[in-house]
Amino acid sequence: MKSAWTKTLAFALVGLLLLSAVACKEENTEDQTNPESEQGSDVLQGGMDQNPGNQFGNDQNNQNNQNNQNNQNNQNNNGGGNEQQTQPVIIVPDTGNNGGNSGNVGGNTTNNGSSTDSTGLTFTSNGNGTCTLTGLGACRDICVVIPSTSPSGERVTAIGPQAFYNCTSVTVVQIPASIASIGHLAFGGCTSLVYITVSAQNASYKDIGGVLYTADGRTLVHYPAASGSSSVNVPASVTKIEDMAFYGCKSLKTIRYGGTQDAWSRIAVGSMNYSLNAASVTCSDTGK
């Protein structure tokens, strides 16, 4: 009896040991697989966190494409109206004929590139609906376009004495048809003056190659000091050269006169024409 009980107890202990071993094995197996599952989940989650744009990129692209398509449809439906409203307005300067020899200096444009009359010049009324240009005033143009009508509405008929005297910034002067008289030394001391142009409709004055003459060609009024030419042709018609007409003409070396030596000697040459007096003179009868 005791022997049987002992055997039974032994078998029971062996069974318990076997069950404990199986349970431990299963627990170890579960512990080994669960970390892998968690790690896999972490990798997937990390991928999502590192590339958050991937979650919404497609949706955003689809939305942008849809917006672009809507904008294109709106432009087509409006006949391009919106696009036309945003186009810049291009203003082409008026470089048409200003009269006279304006083409010789590219239209004698002002600083802004248009043929608009210069502003800021000063005028004195003559009391009869006309006025005289008296000075540069507030005008800062280097290419001065003298208007035929003053800001007050009076016709500009004269350029006063010394109106541009010593205006060293002025390079070009355009004289309109309305000017009937130009005062003494109006352009004296304008050492930067390159060209003077006169409207072809002016009955009192003209320009020949940028040099200012009376319309009959008898008086040489002014030779631009900064013309850069080393020689000048003086017509045989000239009988008078105004004061300071050749003042500051440093480049001038030769005078080619269309008349004879005798006629040249009888020309009335005004004062302070130092450059003219220093230049050599070639006349029609000198054979040169």
C-alpha positions in Angstrom: 0.0 0.0 0.0 2.8 2.4 0.9 4.7 1.5 -2.2 1.7 2.3 -4.4 1.2 5.7 -2.8 4.8 6.5 -3.2 4.7 5.7 -6.9 1.6 7.8 -7.4 3.3 10.8 -5.6 6.3 10.4 -7.8 4.3 10.4 -11.0 2.4 13.5 -9.8 5.7 15.4 -9.2 7.1 14.4 -12.6 3.8 15.7 -14.2 4.1 19.0 -12.4 7.7 19.4 -13.5 6.7 18.8 -17.1 3.8 21.2 -17.0 6.1 23.9 -15.5 8.7 23.3 -18.2 6.1 23.7 -21.0 4.7 26.9 -19.4 8.2 28.4 -19.2 8.9 27.6 -22.8 5.7 29.2 -24.0 6.4 32.3 -21.9 9.9 32.7 -23.4 8.5 32.3 -26.9 5.9 35.1 -26.3 8.6 37.4 -24.8 10.8 36.9 -27.9 8.0 37.6 -30.4 6.3 40.6 -28.7 9.4 42.9 -28.8 9.7 42.2 -32.6 6.0 43.2 -33.1 6.4 46.3 -31.0 9.6 47.2 -32.9 7.9 46.7 -36.2 5.1 49.0 -35.0 7.7 51.6 -33.9 9.4 51.5 -37.3 6.1 52.1 -39.1 5.2 54.9 -36.8 8.6 56.4 -37.1 8.3 56.4 -40.9 5.1 58.3 -40.7 6.6 60.9 -38.3 9.7 61.4 -40.4 7.7 62.0 -43.6 4.6 63.8 -42.5 4.3 65.4 -45.9 3.6 62.0 -47.4 0.4 61.8 -45.5 -1.0 65.0 -47.1 1.2 65.5 -50.3 -1.2 63.8 -52.6 -4.2 65.6 -51.2 -2.4 68.9 -51.5 -1.2 68.3 -55.1 -4.7 67.3 -56.1 -6.1 70.5 -54.5 -3.5 72.6 -56.3 -4.2 71.0 -59.6 -7.9 71.6 -59.1 -7.2 75.3 -58.3 -5.1 75.7 -61.4 -7.7 74.2 -63.5 -10.3 76.5 -62.0 -8.1 79.5 -62.7 -7.6 78.5 -66.2 -11.3 78.0 -66.7 -12.0 81.5 -65.3 -9.5 83.1 -67.7 -11.0 81.3 -70.6 -14.5 82.3 -69.5 -13.5 85.9 -69.1 -11.9 86.0 -72.5 -8.6 86.9 -71.0 -10.0 90.0 -69.3 -8.1 89.6 -66.0 -4.8 89.1 -67.8 -5.4 92.2 -69.9 -5.9 94.3 -66.8 -2.5 93.3 -65.3 -0.6 94.2 -68.5 1.7 97.3 -68.1 0.9 100.4 -70.1 3.7 101.2 -72.4 4.0 104.9 -73.4 5.9 105.6 -76.5 7.5 109.1 -76.5 6.5 111.4 -79.3 9.6 111.8 -81.4 7.9 113.2 -84.4 9.0 116.3 -86.4 9.5 119.3 -84.2 10.2 121.4 -87.1 13.5 122.8 -88.5 16.6 120.7 -88.1 15.5 118.9 -85.0 16.3 115.5 -86.6 20.0 116.4 -86.5 20.1 116.0 -82.8 17.7 113.2 -82.5 14.7 115.4 -81.9 16.2 117.5 -79.2 14.5 115.6 -76.5 14.3 116.6 -72.9 15.7 114.5 -70.1 12.7 112.2 -70.0 13.2 111.3 -73.7 10.1 113.1 -75.0 9.6 116.1 -77.2 7.7 117.9 -74.4 8.5 121.6 -73.8 10.8 122.3 -70.9 9.2 123.5 -67.7 10.5 125.9 -65.0 11.8 128.5 -67.4 11.1 132.1 -66.5 9.2 134.7 -68.6 8.4 138.4 -68.6 5.2 139.6 -70.1 5.4 142.2 -72.9 1.9 143.4 -72.1 0.5 142.6 -75.5 -0.2 138.9 -75.3 3.5 138.0 -75.9 6.4 137.4 -73.5 10.1 137.1 -73.3 12.1 134.2 -72.0 14.4 135.6 -69.4 16.1 132.7 -67.8 16.5 129.0 -67.0 14.7 129.4 -63.7 13.9 126.1 -62.0 14.4 124.1 -65.3 16.9 121.4 -64.9 16.8 120.0 -68.4 20.2 119.7 -70.2 18.3 119.7 -73.5 16.1 122.8 -73.3 13.0 122.9 -75.5 11.8 126.5 -75.5 7.9 126.5 -75.7 6.1 128.7 -78.1 3.5 129.5 -75.4 4.3 130.4 -71.8 2.6 128.8 -68.8 0.4 131.9 -68.6 -0.8 131.5 -72.2 1.3 134.3 -73.8 3.2 133.7 -77.0 6.9 133.5 -76.5 8.4 135.8 -79.1 11.9 136.7 -77.7 14.9 135.3 -75.8 16.1 138.1 -73.5 19.7 139.3 -73.1 21.8 136.9 -71.2 18.9 134.5 -70.7 21.2 131.5 -70.7 24.3 133.3 -69.7 26.9 131.0 -68.1 24.3 128.1 -67.9 27.1 125.5 -68.1 24.7 122.5 -67.7 22.8 123.1 -71.0 23.9 121.0 -73.9 21.1 121.6 -76.5 18.7 124.4 -77.1 15.6 124.0 -79.4 14.2 127.3 -80.6 10.6 127.4 -81.8 9.1 129.2 -84.8 7.6 131.9 -82.5 11.0 133.5 -81.6 11.5 136.8 -83.4 14.5 138.2 -81.5 17.4 137.0 -79.4 19.1 139.4 -77.0 22.7 140.2 -76.5 24.8 137.4 -75.0 21.8 135.1 -74.7 24.0 132.0 -74.9 27.2 133.6 -73.7 29.4 131.4 -71.5 27.4 128.2 -72.2 30.5 126.1 -72.4 28.7 122.8 -72.5 26.4 123.7 -75.4 26.8 121.2 -78.2 24.0 122.1 -80.6 21.4 124.8 -81.3 18.4 123.9 -83.5 15.8 126.2 -84.9 12.3 125.4 -86.3 12.2 125.5 -90.0 9.2 127.7 -89.7 11.1 130.4 -87.9 11.3 133.5 -90.0 14.0 135.3 -88.0 16.7 132.6 -87.3 18.1 129.4 -88.6 20.7 126.8 -87.7 23.4 125.5 -90.0 25.0 122.3 -88.6 24.0 123.4 -85.1 25.4 126.9 -85.4 22.9 129.7 -84.8 22.5 132.4 -87.6 20.0 135.0 -88.5 17.6 133.9 -91.2 19.3 135.9 -93.8 22.7 134.3 -93.0 24.3 137.7 -92.4 25.0 137.3 -88.6 26.6 134.4 -86.9 24.9 134.6 -83.5 26.4 131.7 -81.6 28.8 128.8 -82.2 28.3 126.0 -79.6 31.5 125.8 -77.5 31.2 122.0 -76.9 30.5 121.0 -80.5 33.8 119.1 -80.5 34.6 120.1 -84.1 38.1 121.3 -84.9 36.9 123.3 -87.9 33.8 125.3 -88.9 32.5 126.5 -92.3 31.4 130.1 -92.3 29.2 131.1 -95.2 30.3 134.0 -97.5 27.0 135.7 -96.5 28.2 136.4 -93.0 29.1 140.1 -92.3 28.9 140.1 -88.5 29.9 137.8 -85.7 28.2 138.5 -82.3 30.1 139.0 -79.0 31.2 135.8 -77.4 29.9 133.8 -80.4 33.1 131.7 -80.3 33.8 132.0 -76.5 35.3 128.8 -74.9 35.6 126.8 -78.2 38.7 125.0 -77.2 38.5 122.4 -80.0 38.3 124.9 -82.8 41.4 125.1 -84.9 40.4 126.1 -88.4 37.9 128.6 -89.9 36.8 127.8 -93.5 35.3 131.0 -94.9 33.3 130.9 -98.1 34.3 134.4 -99.2 37.5 136.1 -100.1 40.2 137.3 -97.7 39.2 140.8 -98.3 35.6 140.0 -97.4 36.8 138.2 -94.2 38.7 141.3 -93.1 35.6 143.4 -93.4 33.5 141.1 -91.1 32.5 142.8 -87.8 33.8 140.5 -85.2 32.4 141.0 -81.7 34.4 141.0 -78.4 35.6 138.0 -76.4 35.9 135.7 -79.5 39.3 134.5 -78.4 39.0 131.0 -80.0 38.0 132.6 -83.3 41.0 134.9 -83.3 43.4 132.0 -82.4 42.2 129.8 -85.2 43.7 129.8 -88.7 41.4 131.1 -91.4 41.1 129.6 -94.9 39.3 131.7 -97.5 38.0 130.9 -101.0 40.9 132.7 -102.7 43.7 131.2 -100.7 43.8 128.0 -102.7 43.6 125.8 -99.7 
